[in-house]
């Protein structure tokens, strides 16, 4: 999301980080950007506290003192953008070019290599990389695979002649976001240098970007969250304010909505997605916009509220940042509640 400079309205845009600027487009398929923010001598502020009802905002201030505000959909997304923008600013200060702009150039991928096609082959259920369930550091990682398994597959399928070539291809897939790190070992490798580093190790765990990966944990009431809840495709995700059931206080939570089975999980927005705080089974539930919350003071929360009532008559009160965002969440939840299991 980007805040407009004239009307101060927030709109979804497609953003591209170049080596010396941030370009933003109305949509991904547009050939020319709507605008460009020069990064030379710019400053980055994160987190940005200029908006009381918006979280996960960061600010880019140009050399001409023009402020540009962006909002990420979840904490991890903001961290990645902030990290890469900082690297771009550091490169500009040192007279260097930001390396992450082109994975193909930076790791010397051959021109005939199509990473998108390779990713589709890797995900094939019959002949692709096999997804595993791995227990590590007292956690159970589902729908993941090890770094050395990826390299073995690339060689066995004739995509790489040796492990060095396989490592180059896997690093390209990691940098382009097709593969994602899971666990401390692979995440440490991904944080090194201007480029993510793929690890050809049995201890390094990874997963497909659009898979059903999750790390089994416990909800706030210590009930085990069953893996079946996570099998559905992600329909929508983002941050909302949620009222607690006991103390009735409001906290920012990250929500992930999945279909078939119909579940919405919520997480601590300041932490990762390994351990959900809880889940709501949406099958047969009712979701509506509301103007107030019975057990909440007016000054605590006001506007853009909605309520989920489950089939077991449990009430959940949530607040979106804007009226349009509330409308989108209600529409998405209603659709999942009606169609999902």
Legacy VTK file of the C-alpha trace (Angstrom):
# vtk DataFile Version 3.0
C-alpha trace
ASCII
DATASET POLYDATA
POINTS 341 float
0.000 0.000 0.000
1.204 3.519 -0.806
-0.120 6.823 0.518
-0.862 9.349 -2.205
0.880 12.718 -2.023
-2.122 14.787 -3.134
-5.273 13.133 -1.768
-3.492 11.306 1.090
-5.445 8.148 0.230
-3.918 4.684 0.499
-3.892 2.464 -2.586
-2.406 -0.877 -3.566
0.503 -0.471 -5.985
3.137 -2.688 -7.584
6.539 -1.576 -6.306
9.946 -2.197 -7.874
13.215 -1.492 -6.066
15.860 -0.440 -8.597
19.500 0.266 -7.790
18.929 4.032 -7.425
15.157 4.494 -7.062
11.816 3.036 -5.984
9.365 2.774 -8.876
5.645 2.196 -8.333
3.066 1.016 -10.876
-0.718 0.884 -10.858
-0.504 -2.827 -11.604
2.192 -5.401 -12.260
1.571 -5.614 -16.007
2.029 -1.865 -16.651
4.990 -0.955 -18.842
5.668 2.471 -17.345
5.615 3.501 -13.667
3.179 6.011 -12.163
6.043 7.558 -10.277
9.627 7.224 -9.141
11.302 8.017 -5.799
15.045 8.788 -6.107
17.116 7.098 -3.404
20.275 9.201 -3.618
20.741 10.887 -0.206
17.320 9.597 0.896
16.498 8.518 4.459
14.508 5.490 5.620
12.325 5.424 8.747
10.989 2.111 10.066
8.809 1.614 11.923
6.977 4.823 11.046
4.621 6.038 13.783
2.947 8.854 11.834
-0.386 7.005 11.611
-2.148 5.809 14.752
-4.491 3.382 12.993
-1.967 1.912 10.558
0.719 -0.593 11.380
3.699 -1.920 9.399
4.338 1.476 7.783
7.773 2.690 6.682
8.777 6.097 5.304
11.236 7.109 2.591
12.299 10.772 2.762
14.040 12.109 -0.329
16.877 14.626 -0.458
14.257 17.315 -1.241
12.416 16.509 2.029
9.496 14.777 0.319
8.016 11.973 2.439
6.689 8.797 0.850
4.772 6.287 2.980
4.370 2.556 2.319
2.496 -0.120 4.267
3.380 -3.818 4.142
0.785 -6.577 4.496
2.724 -8.359 7.249
5.825 -7.922 9.407
8.110 -10.191 7.395
7.293 -8.325 4.187
8.174 -4.987 5.765
11.447 -6.378 7.119
12.493 -7.613 3.674
11.700 -4.280 2.004
13.440 -2.271 4.724
16.513 -4.516 4.595
16.860 -4.209 0.813
16.189 -0.462 0.722
18.882 0.009 3.374
21.299 -1.996 1.230
20.438 0.092 -1.809
21.067 3.305 0.157
24.397 1.956 1.435
25.448 0.995 -2.100
24.594 4.485 -3.402
26.609 6.113 -0.626
29.619 3.966 -1.503
29.311 4.519 -5.237
28.267 0.902 -5.875
25.263 -0.701 -7.567
22.661 -2.573 -5.584
23.167 -6.252 -6.484
19.721 -7.724 -5.761
18.053 -6.046 -8.720
19.103 -8.797 -11.110
19.575 -12.324 -9.852
20.535 -13.468 -13.350
23.432 -11.006 -13.630
24.619 -11.257 -10.040
24.952 -15.055 -9.999
25.584 -15.421 -13.768
22.572 -17.521 -14.665
22.573 -18.683 -18.314
20.097 -16.822 -20.530
18.269 -20.055 -21.432
17.387 -20.813 -17.799
13.722 -20.129 -17.018
13.315 -20.113 -13.234
9.506 -20.039 -13.441
9.420 -23.228 -15.520
11.984 -24.860 -13.251
9.851 -24.033 -10.221
6.793 -25.694 -11.801
8.823 -28.863 -12.465
10.160 -28.898 -8.914
6.599 -28.728 -7.540
5.318 -31.669 -9.597
3.787 -34.136 -7.129
5.074 -37.191 -8.982
8.503 -36.204 -10.266
9.377 -33.052 -8.328
11.139 -32.403 -5.035
9.438 -34.417 -2.295
8.018 -32.431 0.585
8.834 -33.792 4.026
7.852 -33.539 7.655
10.989 -32.739 9.662
11.326 -32.524 13.445
14.055 -30.081 14.448
14.776 -27.940 17.524
11.604 -29.165 19.225
9.517 -27.996 16.262
7.800 -29.946 13.515
8.236 -28.464 10.012
5.615 -29.610 7.494
5.758 -29.430 3.674
9.465 -28.616 3.568
12.658 -30.149 2.131
16.379 -29.984 2.762
18.923 -27.986 0.776
20.851 -31.064 -0.328
17.618 -32.691 -1.587
17.106 -29.742 -3.951
20.623 -30.065 -5.361
20.225 -33.860 -5.708
16.984 -33.335 -7.664
18.497 -30.734 -10.007
21.346 -33.105 -10.881
19.137 -36.207 -11.238
16.760 -34.339 -13.589
19.613 -33.054 -15.747
19.055 -29.426 -14.783
22.575 -29.152 -13.377
25.787 -31.022 -14.249
27.264 -30.828 -10.762
26.559 -29.504 -7.283
28.129 -26.112 -8.038
25.696 -25.568 -10.933
22.820 -26.847 -8.819
23.744 -24.408 -6.066
23.721 -21.554 -8.569
20.207 -22.462 -9.779
18.892 -22.951 -6.240
20.308 -19.582 -5.184
18.510 -17.995 -8.137
15.222 -19.586 -7.054
15.792 -18.362 -3.502
16.591 -14.798 -4.553
13.533 -14.607 -6.808
11.254 -15.801 -4.000
10.300 -19.190 -5.483
11.941 -20.954 -2.528
11.838 -19.656 1.043
14.008 -20.522 4.066
12.538 -22.419 7.026
14.424 -22.762 10.279
17.438 -20.963 11.703
20.156 -22.514 9.516
18.641 -21.590 6.144
17.474 -18.179 7.408
21.010 -17.338 8.531
22.265 -18.194 5.036
19.601 -16.033 3.446
20.729 -13.018 5.470
24.349 -13.032 4.272
25.550 -10.371 1.857
23.536 -8.526 -0.758
22.281 -11.846 -2.132
20.559 -14.706 -0.359
22.763 -17.775 -0.090
21.288 -21.236 -0.654
22.855 -23.958 1.514
23.594 -27.445 0.178
23.110 -28.984 3.607
20.843 -31.543 5.221
20.313 -29.171 8.182
19.061 -26.327 5.940
15.284 -26.442 5.388
13.315 -24.722 2.616
9.766 -24.694 1.254
7.855 -23.683 -1.874
6.519 -20.116 -1.783
2.890 -21.147 -2.417
2.902 -24.458 -0.578
1.051 -25.453 2.562
4.179 -25.082 4.692
3.749 -24.489 8.396
5.572 -25.208 11.619
3.392 -26.943 14.186
3.044 -25.077 17.457
0.542 -24.448 20.184
-2.318 -21.999 20.472
-2.688 -19.639 23.452
-4.799 -22.197 25.327
-2.156 -24.893 24.682
-4.325 -26.970 22.385
-2.408 -28.507 19.521
-3.321 -26.927 16.203
-3.928 -29.781 13.783
-2.140 -29.709 10.469
-5.400 -30.158 8.560
-6.243 -26.550 9.350
-3.325 -25.401 7.188
-4.009 -27.435 4.057
-6.179 -24.787 2.420
-4.868 -22.194 -0.005
-4.216 -18.733 1.411
-7.064 -16.449 0.329
-6.117 -13.282 2.186
-3.657 -12.111 4.818
-2.923 -8.907 6.669
-3.010 -7.155 10.040
-6.158 -6.315 12.020
-6.936 -5.188 15.542
-8.484 -8.014 17.593
-10.255 -7.827 20.919
-9.078 -10.369 23.485
-11.653 -12.716 25.002
-10.493 -12.389 28.593
-9.139 -8.905 29.245
-11.085 -7.331 26.349
-8.012 -5.317 25.321
-7.169 -4.663 21.671
-3.968 -5.857 20.006
-2.619 -5.919 16.453
-2.635 -9.462 15.059
-1.646 -10.831 11.699
-4.470 -12.889 10.154
-4.153 -15.562 7.466
-7.396 -16.740 5.835
-7.435 -20.193 4.215
-10.096 -22.114 2.341
-11.007 -25.805 2.285
-10.867 -26.265 5.233
-12.175 -22.828 6.140
-9.907 -21.417 8.841
-8.476 -18.049 9.795
-5.353 -18.144 11.988
-3.992 -15.195 13.908
-0.419 -14.508 14.981
1.642 -12.087 17.020
2.426 -9.424 14.380
5.911 -8.863 15.841
6.953 -12.499 15.465
6.992 -15.123 12.733
4.282 -17.474 11.488
5.605 -20.603 13.201
3.283 -20.426 16.196
-0.310 -19.186 15.717
-1.935 -17.684 18.797
-5.210 -19.261 17.773
-7.573 -20.210 14.983
-11.219 -19.675 14.033
-13.141 -22.377 12.177
-15.285 -20.444 9.713
-17.568 -23.160 8.348
-21.123 -22.023 9.057
-20.032 -18.775 10.664
-21.593 -15.344 10.166
-19.574 -12.167 9.582
-21.066 -8.668 9.608
-20.005 -5.037 9.938
-20.786 -3.499 13.337
-20.731 0.083 14.631
-19.663 -0.664 18.202
-18.390 -3.456 20.475
-20.488 -4.128 23.617
-17.577 -4.558 26.064
-15.326 -1.849 24.640
-15.049 1.825 25.491
-15.775 4.225 22.628
-12.357 5.914 22.898
-10.527 2.591 22.712
-11.670 1.659 19.231
-13.941 3.380 16.743
-14.853 2.724 13.112
-14.311 -0.083 10.567
-15.384 -2.794 13.007
-16.719 -6.221 12.105
-17.767 -9.339 13.973
-17.355 -13.070 13.318
-19.864 -15.383 15.015
-18.882 -19.044 14.704
-21.284 -21.987 14.483
-20.532 -22.553 18.190
-21.772 -19.022 19.002
-18.296 -17.661 19.805
-17.978 -13.935 19.011
-14.799 -12.340 17.628
-14.515 -8.563 17.213
-12.014 -7.137 14.717
-11.132 -3.730 13.321
-9.701 -2.918 9.887
-7.624 0.168 9.060
-10.090 1.500 6.471
-13.696 0.999 5.359
-12.562 -0.597 2.090
-10.280 -2.980 3.946
-13.171 -4.003 6.232
-15.357 -4.602 3.191
-12.677 -6.785 1.563
-12.175 -8.875 4.700
-15.907 -9.412 5.194
-16.356 -10.453 1.566
-13.413 -12.884 1.699
-14.476 -14.463 5.003
-18.095 -14.831 3.868
-16.957 -16.610 0.711
-14.707 -19.026 2.624
-17.334 -19.670 5.302
-19.877 -20.585 2.636
-17.690 -22.737 0.374
-15.046 -24.216 2.702
-15.293 -27.312 4.835
LINES 1 342
341 0 1 2 3 4 5 6 7 8 9 10 11 12 13 14 15 16 17 18 19 20 21 22 23 24 25 26 27 28 29 30 31 32 33 34 35 36 37 38 39 40 41 42 43 44 45 46 47 48 49 50 51 52 53 54 55 56 57 58 59 60 61 62 63 64 65 66 67 68 69 70 71 72 73 74 75 76 77 78 79 80 81 82 83 84 85 86 87 88 89 90 91 92 93 94 95 96 97 98 99 100 101 102 103 104 105 106 107 108 109 110 111 112 113 114 115 116 117 118 119 120 121 122 123 124 125 126 127 128 129 130 131 132 133 134 135 136 137 138 139 140 141 142 143 144 145 146 147 148 149 150 151 152 153 154 155 156 157 158 159 160 161 162 163 164 165 166 167 168 169 170 171 172 173 174 175 176 177 178 179 180 181 182 183 184 185 186 187 188 189 190 191 192 193 194 195 196 197 198 199 200 201 202 203 204 205 206 207 208 209 210 211 212 213 214 215 216 217 218 219 220 221 222 223 224 225 226 227 228 229 230 231 232 233 234 235 236 237 238 239 240 241 242 243 244 245 246 247 248 249 250 251 252 253 254 255 256 257 258 259 260 261 262 263 264 265 266 267 268 269 270 271 272 273 274 275 276 277 278 279 280 281 282 283 284 285 286 287 288 289 290 291 292 293 294 295 296 297 298 299 300 301 302 303 304 305 306 307 308 309 310 311 312 313 314 315 316 317 318 319 320 321 322 323 324 325 326 327 328 329 330 331 332 333 334 335 336 337 338 339 340
